[in-house]
Amino acid sequence: MKKYLTVFQLSFQNEFTYRLNFILWRVRNILRILMVFFLWNSVFSGRETAFGYTRPEMMAYVFSVLFINTFVMSAPSNDNVGSQISNGDLSNFLVKPINYLHYWLTRDWASKLLNILFATGEIFTLYIIFRPEILFTNTTTFLFSGILVTIIAAFIYFYLTKIVISVAFWAPEQPWGLMFVFLVLYEILSGGIFPLDVLPLNIYSILKFTPFPYLVYFPIKLLVGNATYPEIVNIFIGSFSWLILSKWISIKLWKNGLKVYSASGN
């Protein structure tokens, strides 16, 4: 545990080394939230409800997207693991007394902590500028459930991306294209642009059997309080199921990948 705490501390400090990358990441998230904000602001122009949401509920959803995306998606491992497998740098880690996936999971969480700190300030600033009417849940059960499901979502995202990146063991040039496809699906199907229940019922029902709604939409649904108690139970069951399944698949692929890995490293 001590060695991972050291990795966490060093990783947190390392985030300040690449300031430009960090700033561009934050600017990207702000621009995305502004795009979604103005989109829904225009939809609610002259009306109080749309697609079953009131304006305060939708504004709460929009601002929650910035927070959830920051927490779930901030993952330096996405850019490093695949390249280290492809160019052989993975060998340098295999001879060290540390679990490689746990190492990157620790680094990802250091990044998440820093990004959350900045996202909190950004949300506060945007709120001061636009002064939207926001309605979050004031029920402890929903708030606690939303936070817990968000934490689970971060783990699910980590293992899903490692499933995609594991392809590098067999096809070193392919993970980047697959990761791009995954990120596009994430943007569209996770609820980062619009609440998924505005879609036709049959499409929404199908999406609930995929991991994407559990990354953004369901955590926000709980934080906003737009759910019933039976739905809380179903969301928890789905979240834990995808966490267990994605972790099992990623570890399985990782072990099989190491059997065919033959790079000598640098």
C-alpha positions as CSV (number, residue, x, y, z in Angstrom):
1,M,0.0,0.0,0.0
2,K,2.9,2.4,0.8
3,K,4.3,2.1,-2.6
4,Y,1.0,3.0,-4.3
5,L,0.7,6.0,-1.9
6,T,4.1,7.1,-3.1
7,V,3.0,6.7,-6.7
8,F,-0.2,8.7,-6.0
9,Q,1.9,11.6,-4.5
10,L,4.4,11.6,-7.3
11,S,1.7,11.4,-9.9
12,F,-0.2,14.3,-8.4
13,Q,3.0,16.4,-8.5
14,N,3.6,15.2,-12.0
15,E,0.3,16.7,-13.2
16,F,1.8,20.2,-12.7
17,T,4.8,19.3,-14.9
18,Y,2.7,19.1,-18.1
19,R,0.7,22.3,-17.5
20,L,-0.2,22.9,-21.2
21,N,-1.8,19.4,-21.5
22,F,-3.7,19.9,-18.3
23,I,-4.9,23.4,-19.3
24,L,-6.0,22.2,-22.8
25,W,-7.9,19.3,-21.1
26,R,-9.7,21.8,-18.8
27,V,-10.5,24.1,-21.7
28,R,-11.9,21.2,-23.6
29,N,-14.3,20.3,-20.8
30,I,-15.4,23.9,-20.3
31,L,-16.1,24.4,-24.0
32,R,-18.1,21.1,-24.0
33,I,-20.2,22.2,-21.1
34,L,-20.8,25.6,-22.6
35,M,-22.0,24.0,-25.9
36,V,-24.4,21.7,-24.0
37,F,-25.5,24.6,-21.8
38,F,-26.4,26.9,-24.7
39,L,-28.0,24.0,-26.5
40,W,-30.5,23.3,-23.7
41,N,-30.9,27.0,-22.9
42,S,-32.2,27.5,-26.4
43,V,-34.5,24.4,-26.1
44,F,-36.1,25.8,-22.9
45,S,-36.5,29.3,-24.4
46,G,-40.1,30.3,-23.8
47,R,-41.0,27.0,-22.0
48,E,-40.6,25.6,-18.5
49,T,-40.5,21.9,-19.4
50,A,-39.1,19.8,-22.2
51,F,-38.7,16.0,-22.6
52,G,-40.1,15.5,-19.1
53,Y,-37.5,17.9,-17.5
54,T,-38.0,21.3,-15.9
55,R,-35.4,24.0,-16.7
56,P,-33.8,23.8,-13.2
57,E,-33.5,20.0,-13.5
58,M,-31.9,20.2,-16.9
59,M,-29.5,22.9,-15.8
60,A,-28.5,20.7,-12.8
61,Y,-28.0,17.9,-15.3
62,V,-25.8,20.1,-17.6
63,F,-23.6,21.3,-14.7
64,S,-23.3,17.8,-13.3
65,V,-21.9,16.6,-16.7
66,L,-18.8,18.7,-16.2
67,F,-18.2,17.3,-12.8
68,I,-18.9,13.6,-13.7
69,N,-16.9,13.7,-17.0
70,T,-14.0,15.3,-15.2
71,F,-14.0,12.6,-12.5
72,V,-14.7,9.6,-14.8
73,M,-12.6,10.4,-17.8
74,S,-9.5,11.9,-16.4
75,A,-7.2,9.0,-17.0
76,P,-3.5,9.4,-18.1
77,S,-3.3,5.6,-18.5
78,N,-5.4,5.9,-21.7
79,D,-2.5,7.6,-23.5
80,N,0.3,5.6,-21.9
81,V,-0.6,1.9,-21.5
82,G,-1.1,1.2,-25.2
83,S,2.1,3.0,-26.2
84,Q,4.1,1.2,-23.6
85,I,2.8,-2.2,-24.8
86,S,3.5,-1.3,-28.4
87,N,7.0,0.1,-28.0
88,G,8.2,-2.4,-25.4
89,D,8.4,0.0,-22.4
90,L,6.1,-2.4,-20.6
91,S,9.0,-4.6,-20.0
92,N,10.5,-2.1,-17.6
93,F,7.5,-2.4,-15.4
94,L,7.2,-6.2,-15.5
95,V,10.5,-6.6,-13.6
96,K,9.4,-4.3,-10.8
97,P,7.5,-5.4,-7.7
98,I,4.3,-3.6,-8.6
99,N,1.1,-4.5,-10.2
100,Y,1.0,-2.6,-13.5
101,L,-2.7,-2.1,-13.7
102,H,-2.8,-1.0,-10.1
103,Y,0.0,1.4,-10.8
104,W,-2.0,3.1,-13.5
105,L,-5.2,3.0,-11.6
106,T,-3.3,4.9,-8.8
107,R,-2.0,7.4,-11.3
108,D,-5.5,7.9,-12.7
109,W,-6.9,8.7,-9.3
110,A,-4.2,11.3,-8.7
111,S,-5.3,12.9,-11.9
112,K,-8.9,12.7,-10.9
113,L,-8.3,14.4,-7.6
114,L,-6.6,17.4,-9.3
115,N,-9.2,17.7,-12.0
116,I,-12.0,17.6,-9.5
117,L,-10.5,20.5,-7.6
118,F,-10.3,22.6,-10.8
119,A,-13.8,21.4,-12.0
120,T,-15.3,22.6,-8.7
121,G,-13.9,26.1,-9.3
122,E,-15.0,26.0,-12.9
123,I,-18.5,25.0,-12.0
124,F,-18.7,27.8,-9.4
125,T,-17.4,30.4,-11.9
126,L,-19.8,29.3,-14.6
127,Y,-22.7,29.4,-12.1
128,I,-21.7,33.0,-11.0
129,I,-21.6,34.1,-14.7
130,F,-24.8,32.5,-15.9
131,R,-26.8,32.3,-12.7
132,P,-29.0,29.4,-13.9
133,E,-31.7,28.0,-11.7
134,I,-30.5,24.6,-10.6
135,L,-32.4,21.9,-8.8
136,F,-30.4,19.1,-7.1
137,T,-31.8,16.5,-4.7
138,N,-31.9,17.4,-1.1
139,T,-32.4,13.7,-0.1
140,T,-29.4,12.1,1.6
141,T,-30.2,8.7,0.1
142,F,-30.1,10.0,-3.5
143,L,-27.0,12.2,-2.9
144,F,-25.0,9.4,-1.3
145,S,-26.2,6.9,-3.9
146,G,-25.2,9.3,-6.7
147,I,-21.7,9.8,-5.3
148,L,-21.1,6.1,-4.8
149,V,-22.3,5.2,-8.3
150,T,-20.0,7.9,-9.7
151,I,-17.0,6.3,-7.9
152,I,-18.0,2.9,-9.4
153,A,-18.4,4.6,-12.8
154,A,-14.7,5.7,-12.6
155,F,-13.6,2.1,-12.0
156,I,-15.8,0.8,-14.8
157,Y,-14.4,3.4,-17.2
158,F,-10.8,2.3,-16.2
159,Y,-11.4,-1.3,-16.9
160,L,-13.4,-0.7,-20.1
161,T,-10.5,1.4,-21.6
162,K,-8.0,-1.3,-20.6
163,I,-10.1,-3.9,-22.4
164,V,-9.8,-1.8,-25.6
165,I,-6.1,-1.0,-25.0
166,S,-5.3,-4.7,-24.5
167,V,-5.7,-5.2,-28.2
168,A,-2.2,-3.8,-28.4
169,F,-0.8,-7.1,-27.3
170,W,-1.9,-8.7,-30.6
171,A,-2.2,-5.7,-32.9
172,P,0.1,-2.8,-31.7
173,E,-1.3,-0.3,-34.2
174,Q,-5.0,-0.9,-33.6
175,P,-5.8,0.3,-30.1
176,W,-5.8,4.0,-31.1
177,G,-8.5,3.6,-33.6
178,L,-10.6,1.4,-31.2
179,M,-10.1,3.9,-28.4
180,F,-11.3,6.7,-30.7
181,V,-14.5,4.7,-31.4
182,F,-14.9,3.9,-27.7
183,L,-14.6,7.6,-26.8
184,V,-17.1,8.6,-29.5
185,L,-19.6,6.0,-28.2
186,Y,-18.9,7.3,-24.7
187,E,-19.8,10.9,-25.7
188,I,-23.0,9.9,-27.4
189,L,-24.3,7.0,-25.4
190,S,-23.2,7.9,-21.8
191,G,-25.5,10.9,-21.5
192,G,-22.8,13.5,-21.6
193,I,-24.7,15.6,-24.2
194,F,-28.4,14.9,-23.3
195,P,-30.2,12.7,-20.8
196,L,-30.7,9.3,-22.3
197,D,-34.4,9.1,-21.4
198,V,-35.2,11.8,-24.0
199,L,-34.5,9.0,-26.6
200,P,-37.3,6.8,-27.9
201,L,-38.2,4.2,-25.3
202,N,-37.0,1.2,-27.3
203,I,-33.5,2.7,-27.8
204,Y,-33.3,3.8,-24.1
205,S,-34.3,0.3,-23.0
206,I,-31.5,-1.2,-25.1
207,L,-28.9,1.2,-23.9
208,K,-29.6,0.2,-20.3
209,F,-28.0,-3.2,-21.1
210,T,-24.8,-1.5,-22.1
211,P,-22.2,0.0,-19.7
212,F,-22.4,3.5,-21.1
213,P,-25.4,4.9,-19.1
214,Y,-23.7,3.8,-15.9
215,L,-20.8,6.2,-16.6
216,V,-22.6,9.5,-16.7
217,Y,-26.4,9.3,-17.1
218,F,-27.3,7.2,-14.1
219,P,-25.0,8.9,-11.6
220,I,-26.5,12.3,-12.6
221,K,-30.0,10.9,-12.5
222,L,-29.4,10.1,-8.8
223,L,-27.7,13.4,-8.0
224,V,-30.6,15.3,-9.5
225,G,-33.0,13.1,-7.7
226,N,-34.9,12.2,-10.8
227,A,-35.3,8.5,-9.8
228,T,-37.4,6.2,-7.7
229,Y,-36.1,4.0,-4.9
230,P,-36.5,0.8,-7.0
231,E,-34.5,2.5,-9.7
232,I,-31.7,3.1,-7.2
233,V,-31.5,-0.6,-6.5
234,N,-31.5,-1.4,-10.2
235,I,-28.8,1.2,-10.9
236,F,-26.6,-0.3,-8.1
237,I,-27.1,-3.8,-9.4
238,G,-26.2,-2.7,-13.0
239,S,-23.2,-0.7,-11.8
240,F,-21.7,-3.5,-9.7
241,S,-22.4,-6.0,-12.5
242,W,-20.6,-4.0,-15.1
243,L,-17.7,-3.3,-12.6
244,I,-17.3,-7.0,-11.9
245,L,-17.6,-8.0,-15.6
246,S,-15.3,-5.3,-17.0
247,K,-12.7,-6.0,-14.3
248,W,-12.8,-9.8,-15.0
249,I,-12.5,-9.3,-18.8
250,S,-9.7,-6.8,-18.5
251,I,-7.6,-8.9,-16.2
252,K,-8.3,-12.0,-18.4
253,L,-7.2,-10.2,-21.5
254,W,-4.2,-8.7,-19.7
255,K,-3.0,-12.2,-18.5
256,N,-3.5,-13.6,-22.0
257,G,-1.7,-10.6,-23.5
258,L,1.3,-11.1,-21.3
259,K,1.7,-14.6,-22.6
260,V,2.2,-13.3,-26.2
261,Y,4.1,-10.2,-25.2
262,S,7.7,-10.5,-26.4
263,A,9.1,-6.9,-26.6
264,S,12.4,-6.4,-24.8
265,G,11.7,-2.9,-23.7
266,N,14.1,0.1,-23.7
